């Protein structure tokens, strides 16, 4: 998002805080610090972790006419997709007014409009590694604790605009207010 000129970076935070979400939030904050962008709690929106719940929560949030970030990173694609629907219903264009990035790269990301940029998690490989580890434990009695890290892959679609040198539309203008 920073490479594309976004400086007001927000976070769509799931209300159910699993370990992965906590780590993603830490990564979001670390990335802001690395880029010299101050964390603004006003750009963090806490929503339900279901698509319908995120949609409803984002609609309620938007009714308050908050200041919006230029771009949001979501804990997962379900949250991003629900929020995308609410934003669009309120006249906010994705990616023209607000850019979005999800996490998981669900099949829905390809079929929504615009396509949702996301981080792909190699789930099949994770499952294979887990089975191998279980077999090691059962067959060889290996009970040593291990931690395995896997890399995600950035899948760029159409939900992130290039804001370098372009004019951005403000939230009030998109909603028809001044």
Beta strands, then each sheet from edge to edge (+ up, - down):
strand 1: 9-14
strand 2: 44-47
strand 3: 71-74
strand 4: 99-104
strand 5: 117-120
strand 6: 153-155
sheet 1: 2+ 1+ 3+ 4+ 5+ 6-
end
